[in-house]
């Protein structure tokens, strides 16, 4: 059974708090598949990218939300 978007997003936030930014990014992208217009999820994805040092991708993600 696939994980729901809410569970994926919760798992993303938990992974981020543990410093597991790659998992946080993967889970946030999974959640965005179900809710592609959710600005909070896009903002969190950008935060994950920034934490991974992927600054250009983070900037593009934040710009899209704004």
C-alpha positions in Angstrom: 0.0 0.0 0.0 1.5 3.4 -1.0 2.2 5.9 1.7 -0.3 8.8 1.8 0.9 12.3 1.1 0.3 13.3 4.7 2.4 10.4 6.0 5.1 11.1 3.5 5.2 14.8 4.5 5.3 13.9 8.2 8.2 11.4 7.4 10.0 14.2 5.5 9.8 16.5 8.4 11.0 13.8 10.8 13.9 13.0 8.6 14.8 16.6 8.3 14.9 17.0 12.1 17.3 14.1 12.2 19.5 15.7 9.6 18.6 13.1 6.9 18.0 15.7 4.2 18.1 13.3 1.3 15.2 11.3 2.8 13.4 14.5 3.6 13.7 15.6 0.0 12.6 12.2 -1.3 9.6 12.1 1.0 8.6 15.7 0.2 8.7 15.0 -3.5 6.5 11.9 -2.9 4.0 14.1 -1.1 4.0 16.7 -3.8 2.9 14.1 -6.3 -0.5 14.0 -4.6 -0.6 17.8 -3.8 1.4 19.6 -6.5 -0.1 23.0 -5.7 0.6 23.0 -1.9 3.0 25.9 -1.3 4.1 24.7 2.2 5.3 21.4 0.7 7.2 23.3 -2.1 8.7 25.6 0.5 9.8 22.6 2.6 11.3 20.9 -0.5 13.3 24.1 -1.2 14.5 23.9 2.4 15.7 20.4 1.9 17.5 21.3 -1.3 19.2 24.2 0.5 20.3 21.9 3.3 21.8 19.6 0.8 23.7 22.5 -0.7 21.7 22.5 -4.0 21.3 26.2 -3.9 20.3 26.8 -7.5 17.5 24.2 -7.3 16.5 25.6 -3.9 16.3 29.1 -5.3 14.2 27.9 -8.3 11.8 26.0 -6.0 11.3 29.0 -3.7 10.9 31.4 -6.7 8.1 29.1 -8.1 6.3 29.3 -4.8 6.5 33.1 -4.6 
